[in-house]
Amino acid sequence: MFTKLAAITTTPAGLRCLAPLYDAGAQLWIAPKMEPTAQALGLTYQTYDTSLAEYLKDAWNSYDGFVFCLASGAVIRLISPLLTNKTSDPAIIVVDPSSQFVISLCGGHQGGGDRLTRRISQILGAQPVVTGAANALGLPAIDTLGEPFGWVKGSGDWLGVSSAIAHQQPVQILQEAGSELWQKHLPAGHSFQFNFPEFEDRESQPKPQARVWISPTQRTFAPNSELPRVQWHPRVLWIGVGCERGTDEALIAQAIESTCRQHHLAIESVAGIATLDLKADELGLLKYVEKRNWPLRCFEAKTLAVIQVPTPSDVVNQEVGTQSVAEAAAIVAAGGEANCLRVKKQVVKQTGMKGAVTVAIAQAKHEYTGRIGKLCLVGTGPGSLNQITPAAKAAITDADVVIGYALYVSLIRPLLRPGQIIEGLPITQERQRAERAIELAKQGLTVAVISSGDCGIYGMAGLVLEQLRADNWDGKTPAVQVLPGVSALQSAASRVGAPLMHDFCAISLSNLLTPWEVIQRRLRSAAEGDFIVALYNPKSQTRQDQIVFARDVFLQHRSAETPVALARSLYRPDEQITLTNLGDMLKHPIDMLTTVIIGNRSSRNYQGWFITPRGYLSDLAE
Ligand code: SAH
C-alpha cells in the first residue's frame, strides 16, 4: 500500500506503535541500538549508521513521505533545514507513541500528507489531525484541486487564494475548460462564485476577494494586483504537427512553444501532439515528446483526408494523400468537434536550423488526464465501520470518486474526505451506478464502487465487470481491483455461533434476475445434499411466498428442530437476531434486511448457540 514511505522512530515504544505500517509496505528505519527490539517484534528493518539528521538529509528525496514516532518538536528541528517549498517537500507525519493521533505536520496538500495521514490513522485505529483550513471547511484544497483531472498548476499567488478561501471570502472561479464535476460536490455554504466578469451582477453579489482561472489561456498577472489569482491548466490542447523529414528537435520545440506564446496559450495545457502515421519515427518529434512526457498520436492519411480544414494544400495531398496534416490531426485528436481548431496552420522555419515545421492547435472538450482510470470494487461489510477491511477503507479514502447506493454511502461517511466526488444513487439503479463508474474511470479517475457485504456476492463487482465486458474492455484499461468484504452470511454466522462449519451454500430468493424454477431447483438440491444454506433476499413486500416454499423443501429432508437463524440489520444499530428452528421460523418477522441460515442434519441449538459439528467429536455429531 505504501511504496515510498519511511517510518522512523528512536524508541522501543515507537517501534511497537509503527509496526502495523510496516505490514502495509512502509520501510522501517532505526538506529543500530534498536535492533534487538525490532528483532523481538519480528520486524524487517534497515539501520542508519550516521545520526538521524544525517540519514534524513540523504533520504530526503528518496521517499514521498516520512512518518515519525518522535516528539513533534524533535521532528520540526530535524526537518527544518531540509524543507524547500510546498511543491517538492515530502509529506511529514507524526504519530504519538500511544497511537491515538496521527498529525499531518508538513507537505499536507501537494506532498499528499493529508491523505497519507488519513490512511495511516485508519491502519493504527487513530484520530487523524489535519490542520489545513480547507479541510475544516470540507473543501478541496485549491492547490490540489485539479490533480484528479490531470490539470497542471500554473502561476499565481497560491497562498493568497488559499487564505481567501480559508477566511470564507468570496472567491471567483472562472472555468473555461476541464471537468466541472468538482463544482457539483462542494459542501453547502462554500464561498465560491461561478461566473464571468461580464455577467457579474455587481449589486447582488459580494465583490470577489480572489480569483481562480481554470483555462488553457496563459494569463499574466500583475505582481501587485489587488486580487490574489491563480491558474490551473486542464490539458485540452492538441498540437497538430507536420514537418520535413529530419527536422531538428530544437526547431520543433521552438515552433510549438512560440505558437502557443503568440496565441496566449499555456504550454501546461498541452495534452499531446498529433500527426500523420508516417511521422511516427520522426526522430526530432520523438525526442521532444519524450522530454515533455506528452503522448504522440499518429493518424492514417485516410482519417485525416476527410477532415474539413481552413488551409488545405494540394502539394501536401500529392505527397502524403491528405490535404492537411497539422490542422486535420489536431482536429481529430481533439475529438473532431466543429470549431475546435484554435490556431490555424503556421509554418515555422529558422535560418541555421534543419527542416520546416507546421503547427496547428485544436481544443478538446474533455481534458487528457494522462492517467489510466481505476475501478475499485469494494465490499464494505455488513454496516459497522469496524467490520471493513483496512484495505477497503484505504481504497475508499483514496478514491477520487465514491459511488454507491445512498444508504451505504451514508454508512461509510466517516471514511470520506473533503474534495472527494460522492455519488449516491437510489437502490434500484445498479446498472446506472455501474455505467457511471465506468464512464468516470474512463476519464482517468479512480472510482470506488461500494457494495454492502462482499462486492462479489450479489454485489456490484459482477455488474461492473459484466458491463465492462459488454463494452469490449481489454482487461487492463481502466484498471480494476476487487476488495473483499465480510458478507452477510459470515456476519450472520458470527452472531449465532458456528453454523457454517460444514459444507454450505448461498441462495438468493429474489426472482428478479433468476427464474423461480431455477431457484426452486437449487433449493431442492441444497436440501437434499444436506448443505447448510444461507438465504439472501428472503422476502420483500411483493415476494412473500418464496420463503414458505424454501422452508417446506427443507422440512422434507430435515427435522422441524433444525436450527434456523434469522439475522436482520447485522452490525447496524437496529440489529435483530432470532435463533429459531425450521418448524417455527415463519412465526417471526423476515424481510429484505434479513439473512436466513438453515442448519444441516447435524446442526444443533446448544444453550442459544447455533453449532454445526465439523466431525472432530464424532459422538456429538451423531
Ligand atoms: N453483497 C451483500 C449481499 C447483497 S444482497 C453481501 O455480501 O452481504 C442483499 C441481501 O443481503 C439482503 O436482502 C439480505 O438478505 C442480505 N444482507 C445484506 N446486508 C445485511 C445485513 N447487514 N444484515 C442482514 N442481512 C444482510
Boltz pocket constraint, residues with backbone or C-beta under 6 A from the ligand:
constraints:
  - pocket:
      binder: B
      contacts: [[A, 381], [A, 382], [A, 383], [A, 451], [A, 452], [A, 453], [A, 454], [A, 455], [A, 456], [A, 457], [A, 458], [A, 459], [A, 486], [A, 487], [A, 488], [A, 489], [A, 535], [A, 536], [A, 537], [A, 538], [A, 567], [A, 568], [A, 569], [A, 570], [A, 571], [A, 572], [A, 591], [A, 592], [A, 593], [A, 594], [A, 595], [A, 596]]
      max_distance: 6.0
